[in-house]
Amino acid sequence: MNNFKFCVPTDIRFGKDAIECLPEELEKYGKKVLLVYGGGSIKKTGLYDKVYSLLKDFEIYELPGIEPNPKLTSVEKGAQICKKENIDVILSVGGGSCIDASKHIACAAYYDGEPWDLVLDRSKVEKALPIAVVLTICATGSEMNSGAVISNEATHEKLEINSPLLYPALSICDPTYLYTLPKRQTAAGTADIISHVLEQYFQPNDGAFVTDRLSEGILKTCFKYGPVAMKESDNYEARSNLMWASTVALNHLLTVGKGGAWTVHPIEHELSAFYDITHGDGLAILTPAWMEYVLCDKTVDRFAMYAENVWDIAGDDKYEVAKKGIQATADFFKEMELPATLREVGIDSDKFEEMAEEAVRTSGVSTRAYFPLDKDDIVKIFEMCK
């Protein structure tokens, strides 16, 4: 088990009506608030009005319209508002896209150069505004971690900014806010949670026994409650378990004692950077193909362990057990009505080479991944997904 440092300073308020603490908590930072949100669903659900009612004594500025793959242009707009209005705290109401944009805005507000500089050189992140979150989608785990993924539409790059300064100070997680999610967002969010866990489960270090068992528990939770939430949108048990699974899946708890580069995420980031597809859709397409591609003598024991401990698949032939686990994963994504091919999301083979090259250039997939992949390997995985 590798050495590790674990410190997550986010104050989580979980459960029904947790939002009532918002005025008291935000007042600790000041009265000027930048409200960041997406396409307007919070207005339809009444959450927008609830926020304004609670913050009636605050001065609120707005940055609406954050994209599903948050763009650099939105970050630039938010940073300009923060600088001009001397914002005290950012309130992100939404899912991972809003939170990620808010994190980049928080540090760009104190930076005199171009915000993209902070993505390319994290050492330039020296100060950040405090961030509060009201979570409405469970998927990315951004509500309790220090990372954010931003798309630069001009360069077709989708990269991560990360700094200990970017942990949200407060995250309000009320599972009832998930009741109105469309089935498609529930499915894609669940795929994202699963992929986060798998990225940390399939790592070079096999000695972090306790971490692996925690990962298997989160995976089993997603496989159990994802279909329930799809069928019963207001099932509190399902929504609450998925919401907490999402948070734990990427608050660093499942990576302690391990370490290594991720694989499917950086490959998918190229799909959504070039084609702006839903992140969870891309992960659902790529994950079974990656599993099948890297299954070999080096990896079969862990894949068989995954199949046995997560899917309860037993057998004497470890290759057969591993393959059944991979198929169970693919079948689950199908049950969740997620796409299984790139063709289904409008992607052909024109940019396979370019995307594969970028995935290698912008990540450690070729050197530090569980099973290192070069450009040709990634192209072959894309071909498997056509």
Rosetta blueprint (number, residue, H / E / L):
1 M L
2 N L
3 N L
4 F L
5 K L
6 F L
7 C L
8 V L
9 P L
10 T L
11 D E
12 I E
13 R E
14 F E
15 G L
16 K L
17 D L
18 A H
19 I H
20 E H
21 C H
22 L H
23 P H
24 E H
25 E H
26 L H
27 E L
28 K L
29 Y L
30 G L
31 K L
32 K E
33 V E
34 L E
35 L E
36 V E
37 Y L
38 G L
39 G L
40 G L
41 S H
42 I H
43 K H
44 K H
45 T H
46 G L
47 L H
48 Y H
49 D H
50 K H
51 V H
52 Y H
53 S H
54 L H
55 L L
56 K L
57 D L
58 F L
59 E E
60 I E
61 Y E
62 E E
63 L E
64 P L
65 G L
66 I L
67 E L
68 P L
69 N L
70 P L
71 K E
72 L H
73 T H
74 S H
75 V H
76 E H
77 K H
78 G H
79 A H
80 Q H
81 I H
82 C H
83 K H
84 K H
85 E H
86 N L
87 I L
88 D L
89 V E
90 I E
91 L E
92 S E
93 V E
94 G E
95 G L
96 G H
97 S H
98 C H
99 I H
100 D H
101 A H
102 S H
103 K H
104 H H
105 I H
106 A H
107 C H
108 A H
109 A L
110 Y L
111 Y L
112 D L
113 G L
114 E L
115 P L
116 W H
117 D H
118 L H
119 V H
120 L H
121 D L
122 R H
123 S H
124 K H
125 V L
126 E L
127 K L
128 A L
129 L L
130 P L
131 I E
132 A E
133 V E
134 V E
135 L E
136 T L
137 I L
138 C L
139 A L
140 T L
141 G L
142 S H
143 E H
144 M H
145 N L
146 S L
147 G E
148 A E
149 V E
150 I E
151 S E
152 N E
153 E L
154 A L
155 T L
156 H L
157 E E
158 K E
159 L E
160 E E
161 I E
162 N E
163 S L
164 P H
165 L H
166 L H
167 Y L
168 P L
169 A L
170 L E
171 S E
172 I E
173 C E
174 D L
175 P H
176 T H
177 Y H
178 L H
179 Y L
180 T L
181 L L
182 P L
183 K H
184 R H
185 Q H
186 T H
187 A H
188 A H
189 G H
190 T H
191 A H
192 D H
193 I H
194 I H
195 S H
196 H H
197 V H
198 L H
199 E H
200 Q H
201 Y H
202 F L
203 Q L
204 P L
205 N L
206 D L
207 G L
208 A L
209 F H
210 V H
211 T H
212 D H
213 R H
214 L H
215 S H
216 E H
217 G H
218 I H
219 L H
220 K H
221 T H
222 C H
223 F H
224 K H
225 Y H
226 G H
227 P H
228 V H
229 A H
230 M H
231 K H
232 E L
233 S L
234 D L
235 N L
236 Y H
237 E H
238 A H
239 R H
240 S H
241 N H
242 L H
243 M H
244 W H
245 A H
246 S H
247 T H
248 V H
249 A H
250 L L
251 N L
252 H L
253 L L
254 L L
255 T L
256 V L
257 G L
258 K L
259 G L
260 G L
261 A E
262 W L
263 T L
264 V H
265 H H
266 P H
267 I H
268 E H
269 H H
270 E H
271 L H
272 S H
273 A H
274 F H
275 Y H
276 D L
277 I L
278 T L
279 H H
280 G H
281 D H
282 G H
283 L H
284 A H
285 I H
286 L H
287 T H
288 P H
289 A H
290 W H
291 M H
292 E H
293 Y H
294 V H
295 L L
296 C L
297 D L
298 K L
299 T L
300 V H
301 D H
302 R H
303 F H
304 A H
305 M H
306 Y H
307 A H
308 E H
309 N H
310 V H
311 W H
312 D L
313 I L
314 A L
315 G L
316 D L
317 D L
318 K H
319 Y H
320 E H
321 V H
322 A H
323 K H
324 K H
325 G H
326 I H
327 Q H
328 A H
329 T H
330 A H
331 D H
332 F H
333 F H
334 K H
335 E H
336 M L
337 E L
338 L L
339 P L
340 A L
341 T L
342 L L
343 R H
344 E H
345 V H
346 G L
347 I L
348 D L
349 S L
350 D L
351 K L
352 F H
353 E H
354 E H
355 M H
356 A H
357 E H
358 E H
359 A H
360 V H
361 R H
362 T L
363 S L
364 G L
365 V L
366 S L
367 T L
368 R L
369 A E
370 Y L
371 F L
372 P L
373 L L
374 D L
375 K H
376 D H
377 D H
378 I H
379 V H
380 K H
381 I H
382 F H
383 E H
384 M H
385 C L
386 K L
